[in-house]
Amino acid sequence: MAAPASLLEGLPYVPLSPYNGAVPTGGDSGADNVNVFYESGDISFMIVSTALVLLMIPGVGFFYSGLARRKSALSLIWLSVMATAVVSFQWFFWGYSLTFYHKAGKYIGALDNFGFMDVLAQPS
């Protein structure tokens, strides 16, 4: 059920309008509110999911160390943490660009967004 228009007139909010794709960088953050296209529920879900995955990493290390001999336990926990560090490094530098670049081939992207370069709005 929608609220009457008279109730919404005094509220300080920015109406959500779909992005028309006119500016490939998302717009100028100094002149426009480029965050209007992000839903707070979606962002909070991603933050909670990320926290749960980061809690799972030591759990995997403890699981692996429980399957091995006692003297190998610490090295297996360290192995799972270091594997996460390597994967995070690879995603930051070239994984994102190879996955989400819009102007590349059908199956794999290009390295134009290496290190998250030019993926957000223009700096203010």
C-alpha positions in Angstrom: 0.0 0.0 0.0 1.5 3.3 -1.1 1.5 6.3 1.2 -0.4 9.4 0.1 1.8 12.1 -1.7 1.0 14.6 1.0 2.9 12.5 3.6 6.0 12.3 1.5 6.4 16.0 0.7 8.2 17.1 3.8 10.6 14.1 4.0 14.3 14.7 3.2 14.9 11.9 0.7 16.3 11.5 -2.8 13.9 9.7 -5.1 15.3 6.6 -6.7 15.6 6.9 -10.5 17.1 4.2 -12.6 20.6 4.8 -14.0 20.5 5.6 -17.7 24.1 4.7 -18.4 25.0 8.1 -19.8 28.2 8.4 -17.8 30.3 5.2 -17.8 32.0 6.0 -14.5 28.7 6.5 -12.7 28.8 10.3 -12.5 30.7 13.0 -10.7 30.6 12.4 -6.9 31.2 16.1 -6.3 28.1 17.2 -8.1 25.7 14.2 -7.9 24.7 11.7 -5.2 26.1 8.6 -6.8 25.0 6.4 -3.8 21.3 6.8 -4.6 21.3 3.6 -6.6 22.5 1.4 -3.7 19.8 -0.2 -1.5 20.8 -0.3 2.2 19.3 -3.7 2.6 21.4 -5.2 -0.2 24.6 -3.6 1.2 23.9 -4.8 4.8 23.2 -8.3 3.5 26.6 -8.3 1.7 28.4 -7.1 4.8 26.8 -9.8 7.0 27.6 -12.5 4.4 31.2 -11.3 4.2 31.5 -11.4 8.0 30.2 -15.0 8.1 32.6 -16.1 5.4 35.5 -14.5 7.3 34.4 -16.3 10.4 34.3 -19.6 8.4 38.0 -19.4 7.4 39.5 -20.3 10.8 36.8 -22.9 11.1 38.0 -24.6 8.0 41.6 -24.5 9.4 40.4 -26.1 12.6 38.6 -28.8 10.6 41.7 -29.6 8.5 43.9 -29.6 11.7 41.4 -32.0 13.3 41.9 -34.5 10.4 45.7 -34.4 10.6 48.3 -35.2 13.2 48.7 -33.0 16.3 52.1 -31.5 15.2 50.5 -30.3 11.9 47.6 -28.4 13.4 49.1 -24.9 13.5 50.5 -25.2 10.0 47.1 -26.2 8.6 45.3 -23.3 10.2 48.0 -21.0 8.8 47.5 -22.6 5.4 43.8 -21.8 5.3 44.5 -18.2 6.3 47.2 -17.7 3.8 45.1 -19.3 1.0 42.4 -16.6 1.8 45.1 -13.9 1.6 46.3 -15.1 -1.8 42.8 -15.4 -3.2 41.9 -11.9 -1.8 45.1 -10.5 -3.5 44.2 -12.1 -6.8 40.6 -10.9 -6.7 41.7 -7.3 -5.9 44.3 -7.0 -8.7 42.9 -9.0 -11.7 40.0 -11.2 -10.7 37.4 -8.4 -10.6 38.4 -7.0 -13.9 38.4 -10.4 -15.6 35.0 -11.1 -14.3 33.0 -7.9 -14.6 34.6 -5.8 -17.4 31.8 -4.8 -19.8 33.7 -4.3 -23.1 35.7 -7.6 -23.3 35.0 -10.9 -24.9 32.2 -13.4 -24.3 33.8 -15.5 -21.6 36.6 -13.4 -20.0 37.2 -9.7 -19.4 40.1 -7.5 -19.9 42.6 -6.0 -17.4 41.4 -2.4 -17.9 40.1 -2.4 -14.2 43.4 -3.8 -12.8 43.4 -3.1 -9.0 39.8 -1.7 -9.0 41.0 1.1 -11.2 38.1 3.2 -12.6 35.3 1.1 -11.1 33.7 3.9 -8.9 32.5 7.3 -9.7 35.0 10.0 -10.6 36.8 11.4 -7.6 35.5 14.7 -6.2 
